[in-house]
Amino acid sequence: MTATDTQSPWRWPQDAVRFLRATVTNQLARFAPNSYVRLTGETGRGREAVPPEEVAAYFRECVADYRAQLTALGRDPDAVLRDARILEYGPGDIPGVALLLIAQGAAKVVCVDRFPLVRTNLGSDPVLRALEAELDRDAARRFRAACEAGEGNTASLEYRIRPSGVSGEQASVDLILSRAVLEHVNDLDATFGDMRAALRPGGLAMHKVDLRSHGLHNRNRLDFLRWPAWAWRWMHSCKGTPNRIRLTEYRRLAERHQLEVLALSAVERAGMEEVHEVRPHLAAPFRDVPDEDLEVLSFWLILRKPDMSEG
């Protein structure tokens, strides 16, 4: 099919310009990540300016979603969080989820990010003040104590910058969380290995994964899967752009790392019409992905590290 065919996902010369521009900015992210973050205005939640109250509402929604997933598993969220040691991948510039979890009883939250996004004035951040305003007295006390250090490192909150995106924890974590993060990691196999190593036996990992293009498609929501793997690496390997790994691989990695899948539920799907339209143009890594997996645009994944003592 030619580039002029109306059904082709390619757009010329726009795609050539996109390739060149993305390749240049990828080198900036590779050699000067701090400059790249400043240039793009990346926060971990997007690049648009959002009022503090809306950001606070987003963090509350995230925590409410985690609690709802625990309830659906038959777990008491308060019991799970009480005195728990939690690992959060990709907290972004404000550790709002981590601080709310501490307010709700977690003993410590370790936040791990690839980029140095965290703000250094947590004690006066308007988003955090909006979060604290709706807490009861005891929860607010725990919340404030976790904000004491300027760069997010206290007895109950630790923020780590790791280019690899992995924590290095060893059998020390009760719960691992992420939201719209796993689709950005460079080495998903290493991240699954980190989860397996970090969790205590019986510990849980809960992830909401966003497989959408993040604005990198043309017309069909799946047509960003047309780029060859080598071109995607040149364009995006150092920027935290979607890694394009599909649902099928998440299942395989859970099995490879001996993590029990407690729940895997689609949140959003593309239509089968989009799947059938894009399939002839898919790059090699995606040609064998089943239609029912290819159409998934976001999903919840809940994993458990087996406890061998349970027999």
C-alpha positions as CSV (number, residue, x, y, z in Angstrom):
1,M,0.0,0.0,0.0
2,T,1.4,3.4,-0.9
3,A,1.8,6.5,1.3
4,T,-0.9,8.2,-0.8
5,D,-3.5,5.5,-0.1
6,T,-6.3,7.0,2.0
7,Q,-6.2,3.9,4.3
8,S,-2.5,4.2,5.0
9,P,-1.6,5.4,8.5
10,W,1.5,7.2,7.2
11,R,1.4,10.9,6.6
12,W,4.2,12.5,4.5
13,P,6.1,14.7,5.0
14,Q,4.6,15.1,8.5
15,D,6.0,11.7,9.7
16,A,9.5,12.5,8.3
17,V,9.5,15.8,10.3
18,R,8.2,14.0,13.4
19,F,11.0,11.4,13.1
20,L,13.7,14.0,12.8
21,R,12.3,16.2,15.6
22,A,11.8,13.3,18.0
23,T,15.3,11.9,17.3
24,V,16.9,15.3,18.2
25,T,14.9,15.7,21.4
26,N,15.7,12.0,22.3
27,Q,19.4,12.9,22.3
28,L,18.7,15.8,24.6
29,A,16.9,13.6,27.0
30,R,19.7,11.1,26.8
31,F,22.6,13.5,27.5
32,A,20.9,16.3,29.5
33,P,17.8,14.8,31.2
34,N,17.4,17.8,33.6
35,S,17.3,20.2,30.6
36,Y,14.8,18.0,28.8
37,V,12.5,18.0,31.8
38,R,12.7,21.8,32.1
39,L,12.2,22.3,28.3
40,T,9.1,20.1,28.2
41,G,7.6,21.1,31.5
42,E,6.9,17.4,32.3
43,T,5.3,16.7,35.6
44,G,4.4,13.1,35.4
45,R,0.8,13.9,34.8
46,G,1.1,15.8,31.5
47,R,2.4,19.3,30.6
48,E,-0.7,21.5,30.9
49,A,-1.0,23.9,33.9
50,V,-3.8,22.6,36.1
51,P,-5.3,24.4,39.2
52,P,-4.1,22.9,42.5
53,E,-7.6,21.8,43.5
54,E,-7.9,19.7,40.3
55,V,-4.5,18.1,40.9
56,A,-5.5,17.3,44.5
57,A,-8.7,15.7,43.2
58,Y,-6.7,13.6,40.8
59,F,-4.5,12.2,43.7
60,R,-7.6,11.5,45.8
61,E,-9.1,9.6,42.8
62,C,-6.0,7.6,42.4
63,V,-6.1,6.5,46.1
64,A,-9.8,5.8,45.9
65,D,-9.2,3.6,42.9
66,Y,-6.5,1.6,44.7
67,R,-8.8,1.1,47.6
68,A,-11.6,0.0,45.3
69,Q,-9.4,-2.6,43.7
70,L,-8.4,-3.9,47.1
71,T,-12.1,-4.1,48.1
72,A,-12.9,-6.0,44.9
73,L,-10.2,-8.6,45.9
74,G,-12.0,-9.1,49.2
75,R,-9.3,-7.2,51.1
76,D,-9.9,-4.5,53.7
77,P,-8.0,-1.4,52.4
78,D,-7.4,0.0,55.9
79,A,-5.9,-3.3,57.1
80,V,-3.7,-3.5,54.0
81,L,-2.4,0.0,54.4
82,R,-1.9,-0.1,58.2
83,D,1.8,0.0,58.9
84,A,2.5,-1.1,55.3
85,R,5.8,-0.5,53.5
86,I,4.8,0.6,50.0
87,L,6.7,1.1,46.7
88,E,5.4,3.5,44.2
89,Y,6.8,3.6,40.7
90,G,6.7,7.0,38.8
91,P,5.1,9.4,41.3
92,G,5.8,12.5,39.2
93,D,6.7,15.9,40.6
94,I,4.4,15.8,43.6
95,P,4.2,12.6,45.7
96,G,0.5,13.2,46.4
97,V,-0.5,9.5,46.3
98,A,2.3,8.6,48.6
99,L,1.4,11.3,51.2
100,L,-2.2,10.3,51.2
101,L,-1.3,6.6,51.8
102,I,0.9,7.7,54.7
103,A,-2.0,9.8,56.1
104,Q,-4.1,6.6,55.8
105,G,-1.7,4.6,57.9
106,A,1.2,3.4,55.7
107,A,4.5,3.2,57.7
108,K,6.6,4.3,54.7
109,V,6.3,4.9,51.0
110,V,9.4,4.6,48.7
111,C,8.9,6.6,45.4
112,V,11.1,5.7,42.5
113,D,11.3,7.8,39.3
114,R,13.6,7.8,36.3
115,F,13.6,11.6,36.1
116,P,14.3,14.3,38.8
117,L,10.7,15.7,38.7
118,V,10.0,16.1,42.4
119,R,9.4,19.6,43.8
120,T,11.7,20.8,46.6
121,N,9.1,22.8,48.5
122,L,6.7,20.2,49.7
123,G,5.8,22.0,52.9
124,S,4.3,25.0,51.0
125,D,3.0,23.3,47.9
126,P,-0.6,24.5,47.2
127,V,-1.6,21.0,45.9
128,L,-0.5,19.4,49.2
129,R,-2.2,22.1,51.2
130,A,-5.4,21.3,49.3
131,L,-5.0,17.6,50.1
132,E,-4.3,18.2,53.8
133,A,-7.3,20.5,54.2
134,E,-9.7,17.5,53.8
135,L,-7.9,15.2,56.2
136,D,-8.9,14.6,59.8
137,R,-6.5,15.6,62.6
138,D,-4.5,12.4,63.0
139,A,-4.2,11.9,59.2
140,A,-3.2,15.5,58.8
141,R,-0.5,15.1,61.4
142,R,1.0,12.1,59.6
143,F,0.7,14.0,56.3
144,R,2.6,17.0,57.6
145,A,5.3,14.9,59.2
146,A,6.0,13.3,55.8
147,C,6.4,16.7,54.2
148,E,9.0,18.0,56.6
149,A,12.0,17.4,54.4
150,G,12.3,19.7,51.4
151,E,13.1,17.1,48.8
152,G,10.7,14.4,49.9
153,N,12.9,12.3,52.2
154,T,11.6,11.7,55.8
155,A,11.2,8.7,58.0
156,S,8.0,7.9,56.2
157,L,8.6,9.2,52.6
158,E,11.6,8.5,50.4
159,Y,12.1,9.7,46.9
160,R,14.7,7.9,44.7
161,I,15.9,8.9,41.3
162,R,17.0,5.8,39.4
163,P,17.7,6.0,35.6
164,S,16.8,2.3,35.4
165,G,13.5,3.0,37.1
166,V,13.9,0.0,39.5
167,S,14.0,0.2,43.3
168,G,16.6,-2.5,44.2
169,E,14.5,-3.4,47.3
170,Q,14.8,-7.0,48.6
171,A,11.7,-8.7,50.2
172,S,10.9,-5.5,52.1
173,V,7.7,-4.2,50.5
174,D,4.1,-5.1,51.2
175,L,2.4,-3.3,48.3
176,I,3.6,-1.9,45.0
177,L,1.6,0.7,43.1
178,S,1.7,2.6,39.8
179,R,-0.7,4.5,37.6
180,A,0.1,5.2,33.9
181,V,3.7,4.3,34.5
182,L,4.6,0.8,33.3
183,E,3.8,1.7,29.7
184,H,6.7,4.2,29.9
185,V,9.5,2.0,31.4
186,N,12.5,1.2,29.2
187,D,13.0,-2.4,30.5
188,L,9.7,-3.9,31.6
189,D,11.3,-7.3,32.2
190,A,13.6,-5.6,34.7
191,T,10.7,-3.9,36.4
192,F,8.8,-7.2,36.8
193,G,12.0,-8.6,38.2
194,D,12.2,-5.7,40.6
195,M,8.6,-6.3,41.8
196,R,9.3,-10.0,42.4
197,A,12.5,-9.1,44.4
198,A,11.0,-6.2,46.3
199,L,7.7,-7.9,47.5
200,R,7.5,-9.8,50.7
201,P,5.8,-13.2,50.3
202,G,2.1,-12.6,49.9
203,G,2.7,-9.0,48.9
204,L,0.6,-7.3,46.2
205,A,1.4,-5.2,43.1
206,M,-1.4,-3.0,41.6
207,H,-1.0,-1.2,38.4
208,K,-3.2,0.8,36.1
209,V,-1.6,0.7,32.7
210,D,-2.3,3.1,29.9
211,L,-1.5,1.6,26.5
212,R,-2.7,4.5,24.4
213,S,-0.4,6.5,22.1
214,H,-0.2,9.6,24.3
215,G,-0.8,11.7,21.3
216,L,1.6,9.9,19.0
217,H,-0.9,8.5,16.6
218,N,-2.2,10.1,13.4
219,R,-5.8,8.9,12.9
220,N,-6.3,5.4,14.2
221,R,-5.6,5.1,17.9
222,L,-3.3,2.1,17.2
223,D,-1.4,3.4,14.2
224,F,1.6,4.4,16.4
225,L,2.3,0.7,16.4
226,R,3.3,1.0,12.7
227,W,6.8,2.5,13.5
228,P,9.6,-0.1,13.3
229,A,11.2,-0.9,16.6
230,W,14.5,0.7,15.5
231,A,12.8,4.0,14.6
232,W,10.9,4.1,17.8
233,R,14.1,3.6,19.8
234,W,15.8,6.5,17.9
235,M,12.8,8.7,18.5
236,H,11.8,7.9,22.1
237,S,14.2,5.5,24.0
238,C,15.3,8.1,26.6
239,K,12.2,10.2,27.0
240,G,9.7,8.1,28.9
241,T,7.5,7.9,25.9
242,P,5.2,4.8,25.7
243,N,7.2,1.6,25.2
244,R,4.3,0.2,23.1
245,I,4.4,-3.2,24.9
246,R,0.9,-4.8,24.6
247,L,-1.2,-6.8,27.1
248,T,0.1,-10.2,25.8
249,E,3.6,-9.4,27.1
250,Y,2.4,-8.4,30.6
251,R,0.9,-11.8,31.0
252,R,4.1,-13.5,29.8
253,L,6.2,-11.4,32.2
254,A,4.0,-12.2,35.1
255,E,4.5,-15.9,34.4
256,R,8.2,-15.5,33.8
257,H,8.7,-13.9,37.1
258,Q,6.4,-16.2,39.0
259,L,3.9,-13.6,40.0
260,E,0.3,-14.7,40.4
261,V,-2.2,-12.7,38.4
262,L,-5.1,-12.0,40.7
263,A,-6.9,-9.6,38.3
264,L,-6.5,-8.4,34.8
265,S,-9.4,-6.2,33.6
266,A,-9.6,-3.9,30.6
267,V,-10.7,-0.4,31.3
268,E,-10.8,1.0,27.7
269,R,-10.7,-0.7,24.3
270,A,-10.3,0.4,20.8
271,G,-13.0,-0.8,18.4
272,M,-12.3,-4.0,16.4
273,E,-12.7,-1.8,13.3
274,E,-9.6,0.1,14.3
275,V,-7.7,-3.2,15.0
276,H,-8.6,-4.6,11.6
277,E,-7.7,-1.3,9.8
278,V,-4.2,-1.1,11.4
279,R,-3.3,-4.8,11.3
280,P,-1.8,-4.8,7.8
281,H,0.5,-1.9,8.8
282,L,1.8,-3.2,12.2
283,A,5.5,-3.3,12.9
284,A,7.0,-6.8,13.4
285,P,6.7,-6.9,17.3
286,F,2.9,-6.5,17.1
287,R,1.9,-8.8,14.2
288,D,1.3,-11.8,16.4
289,V,-0.7,-10.0,19.1
290,P,-4.2,-11.4,19.2
291,D,-7.0,-9.0,18.2
292,E,-8.5,-9.2,21.7
293,D,-5.2,-8.0,23.3
294,L,-4.4,-5.5,20.6
295,E,-7.7,-3.6,21.2
296,V,-7.0,-3.0,24.9
297,L,-6.1,0.6,25.5
298,S,-5.9,0.5,29.3
299,F,-6.2,-2.1,32.0
300,W,-5.8,-2.9,35.7
301,L,-3.2,-5.6,36.6
302,I,-3.0,-7.0,40.1
303,L,-0.2,-9.4,41.0
304,R,0.7,-11.4,44.1
305,K,4.0,-12.8,45.1
306,P,3.4,-16.4,46.2
307,D,3.9,-17.2,49.9
308,M,5.5,-20.7,49.9
309,S,4.8,-21.0,53.6
310,E,1.1,-21.3,52.8
311,G,1.7,-24.7,51.2
